[in-house]
């Protein structure tokens, strides 16, 4: 029973929360009477709380409709993808290749409908601008930024950019990277599963920013063996750090 499978306890101490808890959360919000039942999509939500401005950049309505109409199929597809990724858990397949060998890789932008419907938030606090991307697709991010007037010639200036899908190579392209002007990139991962982050996307970010100082911040020390001596010698302006608290 799909509904029963979507009813999963939301334990406050559980770190593994995902789309599977959506049904439970929906019912809880209805019980508390605090859900307005409005679609959270690009262009419809802009919230201001004192000095905080929150703008929704994704999902797109078309992606929500695809997921809603094909929930069972998409759910199974997502679970199979997770199982396949776990086969390469923590291996970082390409970590032994140098940055120069990876900057021209071809992306596979086949993103699941579940990931495409991730909520993307552009948050501004006291002039500091941060973009939190969930697991969204490169296509959705580009579309949102273009609608806001940004481009390669007019990139969005950010104080913090959280890489989509834990730094997966399939969620960002060179074109998207060129639309972002940022000195701090955040990689959120549990440090052990799915082989994320992919060095391919880190290589493209580092190469694009080779003339300026940037930080790549991780919440786990998964970067220790990613970069070679050759990388560090040629690309001297990037720095990797592990942090649990970020101060902007």
Steps between C-alpha positions, in 0.01 A plus 500: 500500500667820381324723754616279788854507365489879493390507865838500673563625853672837515740444788660821624837331543493321165747640245350310207204715397393515138202512264372181664383697805293737282167327558552499877602866505204599284252338740671654804480850350131448427437380857670811638311725260815676384511400133359747253503238222671739262738378233862580576638564153719745312359851497226454760670518836692792650506522876638785707567457873663811647844509332459163328370462144422152365423445133400165348681419173388140453316268446322577174130426464561260209731285713250481786233384255729228361577374851137512610377311194775237513574469871533120518720478188724789606531371855624159377736669254645711782551199728678309221725799437594514869586127500722543193678797656561308820705251298763771461456626856795707614723392209519836322567318174687786330685642800836378368470707182637854497277806465625559145379153398149563630402853399361391162296199605154458345216523751208256521213728595241222541359611836208324669167677536535477878830689495365755252225593747748594772428838656767756413527808721679829439546648847621853571591604856638849564626522144660153503360285219492119518364244255391161637430259216387167645532227237360707215608478138737720304213576261274632777771714655590659168133569420445664839811718474413607146150602614663715768710672234831322553732365232865429423543872432303597812566225759320486833729616781483260794669479838426126521399243240399152611578253222195303384473130582805486730733608219382255235657549157157456337332800666727779378651604168767744390223733379338505844832555679563802277172657621620502861746742660590354838803446724353236731358171375335259745496121462251328729551124529489228761861419419447138405229425243444534125860605429416869523636754437618425148841643424381588147278783624757621753753510214273720287433739788870528588601551136234770445618683814874445449573873511329569834513361852213262576406270785334162457343419834407143599311376804718185491870458417433311177742717303825385660607270215314657209756754380845405374827686553471607135156651568626693799804624313311627195182623672631682805204726579241244613479372854301212647377515857280293729254712698186439699430872543552756225542870572449741211 
